[in-house]
Amino acid sequence: MERSYASRSSGELATAASGSGRPVRVIPLRHPPGFGSISSSPPWWRAAVGRARSMGPLEWAEAALPCVAWMRKYRWKEDLQADLAAGITVGVMLVPQAMSYAKLAGLHPIYGLYTGFIPLFVYAIFGSSRQLAVGPVALVSLLVSNVLGGIVNSSSELYTELAILLAFMVGILECLMGLLRLGWLIRFISHSVISGFTTASAIVIGLSQIKYFLGYSVTRSSKIIPLIESIIAGADQFSWPPFVMGSAFLLILLTMKNLGKSNKRLRFLRASGPLTAVVLGTIFVKIFHPPAISVVGEIPQGLPKFSIPRGFEHVILLMPTAVLITGVAILESVGIAKALAAKNGYELDSNKELFGLGIANICGSLFSAYPATGSFSRSAVNHESGAKTGLSGIIMGIIIGGALMFMTPLFTDIPQVDYEEAIFLWGIDKKDFFLWAITFITTLVFGIEIGVLVGVGFSLAFVIHESANPHIAVLGRLPGTTVYRNTLQYPEAYTYNGIVVVRIDAPIYFANISYIKDRLREYELNLPNSNRGLDVGRVYFVILEMSPVTYIDSSAVQALKDLHQEYKARHIQIAIANPNRQVHLLLSRSGIIDLIGDGWCFVRVHDAVQVCLQHVQTSSSSALKLASQASGDSADSISTLKAEKQCLKQDGFFKNLWKAHDGNSDSGGEVQPLLRQNLV
């Protein structure tokens, strides 16, 4: 039976294999193109210029205005009806939400409508997501209130100016992140952190709004302890009318939301719940005029006017909050935008998304808007309502504009009104549950700012830990195949005495090379149980399966050289299997391939194992002959030993036997015990 080995050097392997009489077909492992000449990659700016020159007018238009991508493929008959339905549904939902979120931010309700007006039009043009619904959101509103409340009184004009300035600063930061292509930062934030953060924020937001249920003032805070203390301290001021009306509104909202989610035909109820509660509450107040229930009051009529943000002397003071709100935009907007893009079958660039949000916030700040970002709830409703393109966002903006121009007098008498995820994470991954719990607890106890920092910090710590302690597996051959898999996953896999096949499932670089070397030494000292081949009592070959290794740095190169020297001193041969082009090129240029030998670099793990087995069998056969001849005194025994010596020296197997024999060639009795010891 012909066996196929993969090696660049056929001479040594053919010699080793010829002793068994089996033919060997050698498949060369080719050096990657460019080997021998160190050619650096072109600088990023040159590559960018090259791409820019190759772009046509249409590609330039799509790069500058992402809306061109969906406008040129717009299907008027199929898409227009869906976009109209989704835009009207979410627009109706946004009107009461925008005013309530503005109140949560400590602003007049009109600024919520302003935030849901201009940013929607701008994002529809510059944003890359076709289903994301931008505008005021509860979390950002709470952040604005929490920070600005500690700087200035919410009733002062400066408070409003600083909120608008925050929108401008957030827009600048988001644009810079998009232009600098920093959208990849979202990869380092775990889903568990996002879930724990949003769950805790929902509780804090709910408690901060409970004052409209209880009928008395509650301390403005993003921490749960001051909120609870304030609620308890004011219990003697409890009023029944606001509580009854608030509970009724909440019941209406929950009922309509559940009906909309459970029945596709009634999904419009989910979006119309807030408006229904507002309409019923307004009618009740207009008819009965209950003195215990506070109302919104007069709302200015008309569209916002152009104005430059003021209060720039407070920029340094507001910078940490602007950075935090930008981080929330990454968490909330980009995350759901990518998920919606995947569900609707198109690609979304995180950098373009950040730039689109930034332009929307900058333009919004010029028309009296406070920071806007994507909304989880409204985006989900927009998607479920069938939105196909950014036209649905334009329709939302038109509805808000109509409300500003014609409906604000009607708003005067409006009354002011995830444990499942934790259980899921506990059952799936205790590490993710820990991330969820630590983010949830710190957000509740120490506030949203600390919660974000701690959650992201722990996410990065886990990333660093996983990178510095990569998964390493001992491989075995699946019976009847040439496929090698983790022996812990497949205990029936064949492993061979004297040979350890190791797969490193990560790039090899300065942070993890020490861990990798320690694990390799561990495999040598604690010999894995093998079920095939001659029992040679120790490891003679270590095969590194390098297909998952995407990168090796200079520290790893030096460490591999040191490891080779250590192994060589103990008569252990390293073999490398299946390195990718970049890794193979680096190993070649650094001299590691020459150091371990061209003949020990293979295309497949199976080829490497077969060659190592050939060496073990040949060397063992020679050692057995040596043991047999060493027991006699004839001259033939000495000549036989000299003939076999060359074969054994080729791979260094049982080299210590030759050291003993060179000094005792005529006294086999002294060599025989050493031979027997090594053959057991």
CORSUL-V16045 format. One record per backbone hydrogen bond with DSSP energy under -0.5 kcal/mol. NH is the residue of the N-H (numbers start at 1). CO is the residue of the C=O. E is the energy in kcal/mol with one decimal. If there is no record, write none. Layout:
NH & CO & E
NH & CO & E
//
This chain:
3 & 23 & -1.2
5 & 3 & -0.6
5 & 25 & -2.0
7 & 5 & -0.6
7 & 27 & -0.8
8 & 598 & -0.8
10 & 8 & -0.6
14 & 10 & -2.7
15 & 11 & -1.9
16 & 12 & -2.3
17 & 13 & -2.4
18 & 14 & -1.7
19 & 15 & -0.5
20 & 17 & -1.5
21 & 17 & -0.6
21 & 18 & -0.6
22 & 17 & -0.8
25 & 3 & -1.6
26 & 24 & -0.6
27 & 5 & -2.6
27 & 25 & -0.5
28 & 26 & -0.6
30 & 28 & -0.9
35 & 32 & -1.5
37 & 34 & -1.5
39 & 37 & -1.0
40 & 38 & -0.6
47 & 43 & -2.1
48 & 44 & -2.5
49 & 45 & -2.3
50 & 46 & -2.3
51 & 47 & -2.3
52 & 48 & -2.5
53 & 49 & -2.3
54 & 50 & -1.4
55 & 51 & -0.7
55 & 52 & -0.8
60 & 56 & -2.2
61 & 57 & -2.1
62 & 58 & -2.2
63 & 59 & -2.1
64 & 60 & -2.1
65 & 61 & -2.9
67 & 125 & -1.7
68 & 65 & -2.2
69 & 66 & -1.3
70 & 66 & -0.6
70 & 67 & -0.5
71 & 67 & -2.4
72 & 68 & -2.2
74 & 71 & -1.2
76 & 74 & -0.8
79 & 75 & -3.3
80 & 75 & -0.7
80 & 76 & -0.9
82 & 78 & -0.6
83 & 79 & -2.8
84 & 80 & -2.5
85 & 81 & -2.3
86 & 82 & -2.5
87 & 83 & -2.9
88 & 84 & -2.5
89 & 85 & -2.2
90 & 86 & -2.6
91 & 87 & -2.3
92 & 88 & -2.3
93 & 89 & -1.5
94 & 90 & -2.1
95 & 91 & -1.4
96 & 92 & -0.7
97 & 93 & -1.2
98 & 94 & -3.4
99 & 95 & -1.4
100 & 96 & -2.1
101 & 97 & -2.8
102 & 98 & -1.8
103 & 99 & -1.7
104 & 100 & -1.9
105 & 101 & -1.8
106 & 103 & -1.2
107 & 102 & -2.8
111 & 108 & -1.9
112 & 108 & -0.5
112 & 109 & -1.0
113 & 109 & -1.3
114 & 110 & -2.1
115 & 111 & -1.9
116 & 112 & -1.2
117 & 114 & -1.5
118 & 114 & -0.8
120 & 117 & -0.7
121 & 117 & -1.1
122 & 118 & -2.2
123 & 119 & -2.6
124 & 120 & -1.8
125 & 121 & -1.0
125 & 122 & -0.7
126 & 122 & -2.6
127 & 123 & -3.2
134 & 132 & -0.7
135 & 373 & -1.2
141 & 137 & -2.0
142 & 138 & -2.4
143 & 139 & -2.0
144 & 140 & -2.6
145 & 141 & -2.3
146 & 142 & -2.6
147 & 143 & -2.2
148 & 144 & -2.4
149 & 145 & -1.9
150 & 147 & -1.0
151 & 148 & -1.4
152 & 148 & -2.6
156 & 153 & -1.8
160 & 156 & -0.9
161 & 157 & -1.9
162 & 158 & -2.6
163 & 159 & -1.8
164 & 160 & -2.0
165 & 161 & -2.3
166 & 162 & -2.2
167 & 163 & -1.3
168 & 164 & -1.6
169 & 165 & -2.5
170 & 166 & -3.0
171 & 167 & -2.2
172 & 168 & -2.1
173 & 169 & -2.4
174 & 170 & -2.6
175 & 171 & -2.4
176 & 172 & -2.4
177 & 173 & -2.5
178 & 174 & -2.2
179 & 175 & -2.7
180 & 176 & -2.5
181 & 178 & -1.0
182 & 177 & -2.8
185 & 182 & -1.8
186 & 183 & -1.5
187 & 184 & -2.0
188 & 185 & -1.5
189 & 186 & -1.5
190 & 188 & -0.7
194 & 190 & -1.9
195 & 191 & -2.7
196 & 192 & -2.7
197 & 193 & -2.7
198 & 194 & -2.6
199 & 195 & -2.3
200 & 196 & -2.1
201 & 197 & -2.4
202 & 198 & -2.1
203 & 199 & -1.6
204 & 200 & -2.4
205 & 201 & -3.0
206 & 202 & -2.4
207 & 203 & -2.5
208 & 204 & -2.2
209 & 205 & -1.2
210 & 207 & -0.8
212 & 209 & -1.5
213 & 210 & -1.1
214 & 210 & -2.4
215 & 211 & -2.1
216 & 211 & -0.6
221 & 219 & -0.7
224 & 444 & -4.0
227 & 223 & -1.2
228 & 224 & -2.7
229 & 225 & -2.6
230 & 226 & -2.2
231 & 227 & -2.3
232 & 228 & -2.5
233 & 229 & -2.5
234 & 230 & -1.6
235 & 232 & -1.4
237 & 234 & -2.2
238 & 235 & -1.6
239 & 214 & -2.3
243 & 239 & -1.0
244 & 240 & -2.7
245 & 241 & -2.5
246 & 242 & -3.0
247 & 243 & -2.5
248 & 244 & -2.2
249 & 245 & -2.4
250 & 246 & -2.5
251 & 247 & -2.4
252 & 248 & -2.2
253 & 249 & -2.6
254 & 250 & -2.6
255 & 251 & -2.4
256 & 252 & -2.5
257 & 253 & -2.2
258 & 254 & -2.5
259 & 255 & -2.4
260 & 256 & -2.1
261 & 257 & -1.8
262 & 258 & -2.2
263 & 259 & -1.6
266 & 263 & -0.9
267 & 264 & -1.3
269 & 266 & -2.1
270 & 267 & -0.9
271 & 267 & -0.8
272 & 268 & -1.9
273 & 269 & -1.0
276 & 272 & -2.6
277 & 273 & -2.3
278 & 274 & -2.2
279 & 275 & -2.8
280 & 276 & -2.6
281 & 277 & -2.4
282 & 278 & -2.6
283 & 279 & -2.4
284 & 280 & -2.3
285 & 281 & -2.4
286 & 282 & -2.5
287 & 283 & -1.8
288 & 284 & -2.7
289 & 285 & -2.2
293 & 290 & -1.1
294 & 292 & -0.6
296 & 414 & -1.8
297 & 412 & -2.5
302 & 404 & -3.1
307 & 366 & -2.6
314 & 311 & -2.1
315 & 312 & -1.6
318 & 314 & -1.9
319 & 315 & -1.2
320 & 316 & -0.5
322 & 318 & -2.4
323 & 319 & -2.6
324 & 320 & -2.2
325 & 321 & -2.8
326 & 322 & -2.1
327 & 323 & -2.1
328 & 324 & -2.2
329 & 325 & -2.0
330 & 326 & -1.8
331 & 327 & -2.4
332 & 328 & -3.5
333 & 329 & -1.7
334 & 329 & -1.5
335 & 330 & -1.0
336 & 332 & -1.2
337 & 333 & -2.6
338 & 334 & -2.3
339 & 335 & -1.7
340 & 336 & -2.6
341 & 337 & -2.1
342 & 338 & -2.1
343 & 339 & -1.9
344 & 340 & -1.7
345 & 342 & -0.7
346 & 341 & -2.2
350 & 348 & -0.6
353 & 349 & -2.2
354 & 350 & -2.3
355 & 351 & -2.2
356 & 352 & -2.6
357 & 353 & -2.3
358 & 354 & -2.3
359 & 355 & -2.5
360 & 356 & -2.0
361 & 357 & -2.2
362 & 358 & -2.5
363 & 359 & -2.6
364 & 360 & -2.1
365 & 361 & -2.3
366 & 362 & -0.9
367 & 364 & -1.8
368 & 365 & -1.0
369 & 364 & -1.9
371 & 163 & -0.5
373 & 135 & -2.4
375 & 133 & -2.3
379 & 375 & -1.7
380 & 376 & -2.2
381 & 377 & -2.2
382 & 378 & -2.6
383 & 379 & -2.4
384 & 380 & -2.7
385 & 381 & -2.1
386 & 383 & -1.6
387 & 382 & -2.2
392 & 389 & -1.4
393 & 390 & -0.6
394 & 390 & -1.4
395 & 391 & -2.1
396 & 392 & -1.9
397 & 393 & -2.2
398 & 394 & -2.0
399 & 395 & -2.0
400 & 396 & -2.3
401 & 397 & -2.6
402 & 398 & -2.4
403 & 399 & -2.2
404 & 400 & -2.4
405 & 401 & -1.8
406 & 402 & -2.5
407 & 402 & -0.6
407 & 403 & -1.5
408 & 403 & -0.9
410 & 407 & -1.5
411 & 407 & -0.6
411 & 408 & -1.3
412 & 409 & -0.9
414 & 411 & -1.6
416 & 294 & -1.4
417 & 415 & -1.5
421 & 418 & -0.7
422 & 418 & -1.3
423 & 419 & -2.0
424 & 420 & -2.1
425 & 421 & -2.4
426 & 422 & -2.2
427 & 423 & -1.7
428 & 424 & -1.5
429 & 425 & -2.6
433 & 429 & -2.0
434 & 430 & -2.3
435 & 431 & -2.2
436 & 432 & -2.5
437 & 433 & -3.0
438 & 434 & -2.9
439 & 435 & -2.1
440 & 436 & -2.6
441 & 437 & -2.8
442 & 438 & -2.2
443 & 439 & -2.0
444 & 440 & -1.9
445 & 441 & -2.8
446 & 442 & -2.4
447 & 443 & -1.0
451 & 447 & -2.3
452 & 448 & -2.6
453 & 449 & -2.1
454 & 450 & -3.0
455 & 451 & -2.5
456 & 452 & -2.7
457 & 453 & -2.5
458 & 454 & -2.7
459 & 455 & -2.1
460 & 456 & -2.5
461 & 457 & -2.2
462 & 458 & -2.3
463 & 459 & -2.2
464 & 460 & -2.7
465 & 461 & -2.5
466 & 462 & -2.7
467 & 463 & -2.3
468 & 464 & -2.6
469 & 465 & -1.4
473 & 503 & -2.3
475 & 473 & -0.5
475 & 501 & -2.8
476 & 485 & -2.5
477 & 494 & -2.7
478 & 483 & -2.8
481 & 478 & -1.9
485 & 476 & -2.4
487 & 474 & -2.7
490 & 486 & -2.1
493 & 490 & -2.0
494 & 477 & -3.6
497 & 532 & -2.6
499 & 496 & -1.9
500 & 541 & -2.3
502 & 500 & -0.6
502 & 543 & -3.2
503 & 473 & -2.9
504 & 545 & -1.2
505 & 471 & -2.4
505 & 503 & -0.6
506 & 504 & -1.0
508 & 551 & -2.6
509 & 507 & -0.6
512 & 509 & -1.5
513 & 509 & -1.5
516 & 512 & -2.2
517 & 513 & -2.5
518 & 514 & -2.2
519 & 515 & -2.1
520 & 516 & -2.2
521 & 517 & -2.4
522 & 518 & -2.0
523 & 519 & -2.0
524 & 520 & -1.4
525 & 521 & -2.5
526 & 522 & -3.1
527 & 525 & -1.0
531 & 495 & -1.0
532 & 495 & -1.2
536 & 534 & -1.1
540 & 498 & -2.7
541 & 498 & -2.1
542 & 573 & -2.5
543 & 500 & -2.9
544 & 542 & -0.6
544 & 575 & -3.1
545 & 502 & -3.2
545 & 543 & -0.7
546 & 544 & -0.8
546 & 577 & -2.7
549 & 546 & -0.9
550 & 548 & -0.8
553 & 508 & -1.5
557 & 553 & -1.9
558 & 554 & -2.3
559 & 555 & -2.1
560 & 556 & -2.4
561 & 557 & -1.9
562 & 558 & -2.3
563 & 559 & -2.5
564 & 560 & -2.3
565 & 561 & -2.1
566 & 562 & -2.3
567 & 563 & -2.7
568 & 564 & -2.8
569 & 565 & -2.0
570 & 566 & -0.9
570 & 567 & -0.6
571 & 568 & -1.5
572 & 567 & -2.7
573 & 540 & -2.8
575 & 542 & -2.5
576 & 600 & -2.6
577 & 544 & -2.7
578 & 602 & -2.7
584 & 580 & -3.1
585 & 581 & -2.5
586 & 582 & -2.1
587 & 583 & -2.7
588 & 584 & -2.2
589 & 585 & -2.6
590 & 586 & -2.2
591 & 588 & -1.1
592 & 587 & -1.4
593 & 587 & -1.3
595 & 591 & -1.9
596 & 592 & -2.6
597 & 593 & -1.8
600 & 597 & -1.9
601 & 598 & -1.2
602 & 576 & -3.2
608 & 604 & -1.6
609 & 605 & -2.6
610 & 606 & -2.5
611 & 607 & -2.2
612 & 608 & -2.4
613 & 609 & -2.7
614 & 610 & -2.1
615 & 611 & -1.9
616 & 612 & -2.4
617 & 613 & -2.9
618 & 614 & -2.5
619 & 615 & -2.7
620 & 616 & -2.5
621 & 617 & -2.3
622 & 618 & -2.2
623 & 619 & -2.6
624 & 620 & -2.3
625 & 621 & -2.0
626 & 622 & -2.4
627 & 623 & -2.4
628 & 624 & -2.2
629 & 625 & -3.1
630 & 626 & -2.4
631 & 627 & -0.6
631 & 628 & -0.8
632 & 629 & -1.8
637 & 634 & -0.6
638 & 634 & -0.8
639 & 635 & -1.7
640 & 636 & -2.5
641 & 637 & -2.1
642 & 638 & -1.9
643 & 639 & -1.9
644 & 640 & -2.3
645 & 641 & -1.6
646 & 642 & -0.8
647 & 643 & -0.6
648 & 644 & -1.9
649 & 645 & -2.1
650 & 646 & -0.9
650 & 647 & -0.6
651 & 647 & -0.5
651 & 648 & -0.8
652 & 648 & -1.0
653 & 648 & -0.7
655 & 652 & -1.3
657 & 654 & -1.6
658 & 654 & -0.7
658 & 655 & -0.6
659 & 655 & -1.5
660 & 656 & -1.7
661 & 657 & -2.5
662 & 658 & -2.9
663 & 659 & -0.8
664 & 660 & -0.5
664 & 661 & -0.9
667 & 664 & -1.5
670 & 667 & -1.5
671 & 667 & -0.7
672 & 668 & -2.3
673 & 669 & -0.6
675 & 671 & -2.0
676 & 672 & -2.6
677 & 673 & -2.2
678 & 674 & -1.7
679 & 675 & -1.6
680 & 676 & -1.1
//
